């Protein structure tokens, strides 16, 4: 009995944190390039509308400047659509100007329950969830490189999470953003704590699940505590 409980204690965090804690890029470095979610049905989505994702990626401007910044927002198109996970990068769109499969620029001011990730040896060049609440919209700041990278776009993998964790969308993209010469144009940092007030406030965590793994961090800790007690009894 004790052996079985200890096995469960090891298995539960491995299963849950692999999904809820964000993309495991340190374990699977190819994630930074292909952005295919590991552990989600072998990277094959079970969503029935993958050609028309119910999400948008928008920016405050259709141009960027060297050393400038943009506000980047991921949103569900309509109620009651939400999302529980995401992984987003800026990419070049003109291969004549550089590799179009690597992340460029750096994200900043991540909201609560999100994190900045190093990809392709560039710190903070990707932005992702670090927990799995229900978001309807979430925003952060992207800082452009100090040079002209040509036209760019933001590319994301977005996980709805229900009816199961295998319901996700690859290659969700923003409109193309062109380079503008001149002085750096920047956006102001958030004036309120993102993720707590305003549009970044996540939906309440679900009280029921329907096939997917949708446990909150507090629920995970409760399960681990219970299993520890049983294993040591």
C-alpha positions in Angstrom: 0.0 0.0 0.0 2.8 2.4 1.0 4.7 1.6 -2.2 1.6 2.3 -4.3 1.0 5.6 -2.6 4.6 6.7 -3.1 4.3 5.9 -6.8 1.2 8.0 -7.0 3.0 10.8 -5.2 5.6 10.9 -7.8 3.1 10.5 -10.7 0.7 13.3 -9.8 3.0 16.3 -9.9 4.7 14.9 -13.1 1.3 14.7 -14.8 -0.2 17.9 -13.6 2.7 20.3 -13.7 3.7 19.1 -17.1 0.5 20.8 -18.3 -0.3 23.6 -15.8 3.1 25.0 -15.1 3.9 26.0 -18.6 6.0 24.7 -21.6 8.8 22.4 -20.3 11.4 23.9 -22.7 14.3 23.0 -20.5 13.4 19.3 -20.9 12.2 19.6 -24.5 14.2 22.3 -26.2 12.6 21.7 -29.6 9.5 23.3 -28.1 11.1 26.6 -28.6 11.1 26.0 -32.4 8.1 23.9 -33.2 5.9 25.1 -30.4 4.0 21.7 -30.3 2.7 21.0 -26.8 4.4 18.0 -25.3 2.1 15.5 -23.6 -1.0 16.7 -25.4 -2.1 13.7 -27.5 1.3 13.5 -29.1 1.0 17.0 -30.5 -2.3 16.3 -32.4 -5.2 18.5 -31.4 -8.6 17.1 -30.9 -10.3 20.5 -31.4 -12.8 20.4 -34.3 -12.1 24.0 -35.5 -8.3 24.2 -35.8 -8.6 26.0 -39.2 -10.4 28.9 -37.5 -9.0 29.3 -34.0 -11.3 31.1 -31.6 -8.5 33.4 -30.5 -6.8 36.5 -31.7 -3.3 38.1 -31.2 -3.3 41.8 -31.5 -0.9 44.7 -30.9 -1.3 48.4 -30.2 0.4 49.2 -33.5 1.0 47.6 -36.9 4.6 49.0 -36.9 7.6 48.6 -34.6 10.8 50.5 -34.3 14.4 49.5 -33.3 14.5 49.5 -29.5 10.8 50.3 -29.3 8.0 48.3 -27.7 4.5 47.0 -28.3 1.6 45.8 -26.2 0.7 42.3 -27.2 -2.7 40.8 -26.3 -4.1 37.3 -26.6 -7.9 37.2 -26.5 -10.8 34.8 -26.9 -13.0 35.9 -29.8 -16.3 35.6 -27.9 -18.0 34.4 -24.8 -17.8 31.8 -23.3 -14.5 30.9 -25.0 -11.5 31.0 -22.7 -8.0 29.5 -22.6 -5.9 27.8 -20.0 -2.5 27.8 -21.5 -0.4 29.7 -24.1 3.1 30.0 -25.5 4.0 32.9 -27.7 7.0 34.4 -29.5 7.8 37.1 -32.1 9.2 35.7 -35.4 10.6 37.2 -38.6 8.4 36.6 -41.6 11.1 37.3 -44.3 13.6 34.5 -44.5 15.9 36.7 -46.6 16.4 38.8 -43.5 17.1 36.0 -41.1 15.9 32.8 -39.6 12.1 32.7 -39.4 12.0 29.8 -36.9 13.7 31.6 -33.9 12.2 34.0 -31.4 13.3 37.6 -31.5 12.9 40.5 -29.0 12.1 40.2 -25.4 8.8 40.2 -23.4 8.3 42.2 -20.2 5.7 42.9 -17.5 4.2 39.4 -17.5 0.8 39.2 -15.7 0.3 37.0 -12.7 0.2 33.3 -13.5 2.4 33.8 -16.6 6.1 33.6 -17.1 9.0 34.7 -19.3 11.0 32.0 -21.0 14.4 31.8 -22.6 14.3 30.4 -26.1 17.1 30.2 -28.7 19.6 31.6 -26.2 17.7 34.9 -25.8 16.4 35.6 -22.3 12.6 36.4 -22.1 12.1 35.8 -25.8 9.0 33.8 -25.1 6.0 34.3 -22.9 3.7 31.6 -21.5 1.3 30.5 -18.7 2.7 29.3 -15.4 -0.7 28.2 -14.0 -4.0 27.3 -15.7 -6.8 29.6 -14.8 -9.5 30.5 -17.4 -8.4 33.6 -19.3 -10.5 35.6 -21.7 -7.6 38.0 -22.5 -4.1 38.6 -21.3 -1.5 41.2 -22.2 2.3 41.9 -21.9 4.9 44.2 -23.4 7.3 43.1 -26.1 10.6 44.9 -26.5 12.0 45.0 -30.1 15.6 44.3 -30.9 17.9 47.2 -31.5 18.0 46.7 -35.2 15.6 46.2 -38.2 14.4 42.6 -38.3 12.1 43.2 -41.2 8.4 42.3 -41.0 7.5 40.2 -38.0 4.5 38.5 -36.5 3.5 37.0 -33.2 3.0 33.2 -33.2 1.4 31.2 -30.5 0.2 27.8 -29.4 -3.0 28.2 -27.3 -4.6 25.5 -25.2 -8.3 25.7 -24.4 -8.0 22.9 -21.9 -11.6 21.8 -22.0 -13.2 19.5 -22.8 -9.7 18.1 -22.5 -6.1 19.2 -22.4 -5.8 17.9 -26.0 -8.0 20.8 -27.2 -5.4 23.2 -28.5 -4.5 25.4 -31.5 -1.1 25.7 -33.3 0.1 28.6 -35.4 -2.2 31.2 -34.0 -0.8 34.4 -35.5 -1.1 38.1 -35.4 -1.3 40.4 -38.4 2.1 41.2 -39.9 3.9 44.1 -38.2 6.3 46.1 -40.4 9.5 47.9 -39.3 9.5 51.7 -39.1 12.7 53.7 -39.2 13.2 56.5 -36.7 13.3 57.1 -33.0 12.2 54.3 -30.7 8.5 54.3 -30.1 7.6 52.6 -26.8 4.5 51.8 -24.7 4.0 52.6 -21.1 4.4 49.8 -18.5 1.1 48.7 -16.9 -0.1 51.0 -14.2 -2.0 48.3 -12.3 -0.9 44.8 -11.4 -1.8 42.7 -14.4 -3.8 39.6 -13.7 -5.6 41.2 -10.7 -7.8 43.9 -12.2 -9.2 44.8 -15.6 -9.2 42.6 -18.7 -6.3 40.5 -17.5 -8.3 39.1 -14.6 -8.6 35.4 -15.1 -12.0 33.6 -15.0 -12.6 31.7 -11.7 -11.0 28.3 -11.8 -13.4 25.5 -12.8 -15.0 23.5 -10.1 -15.7 20.5 -12.3 -13.8 18.9 -15.2 -14.9 17.1 -18.3 -12.1 14.9 -19.4 -9.1 17.3 -19.1 -6.7 17.8 -16.3 -7.8 21.1 -14.8 -6.5 21.2 -11.2 -5.5 24.5 -9.6 -2.2 24.8 -7.7 -4.0 24.7 -4.4 -5.8 21.5 -5.4 -2.5 20.0 -6.4 -0.9 20.8 -3.1 -3.9 19.3 -1.3 -3.6 16.1 -3.3 0.1 15.8 -2.6 -0.4 16.5 1.2 -3.1 13.8 1.3 -0.9 11.3 -0.5 2.0 12.1 1.8 -0.1 11.4 4.8 -1.4 8.1 3.4 2.1 7.0 2.4 3.6 7.7 5.8 0.7 6.2 7.8 
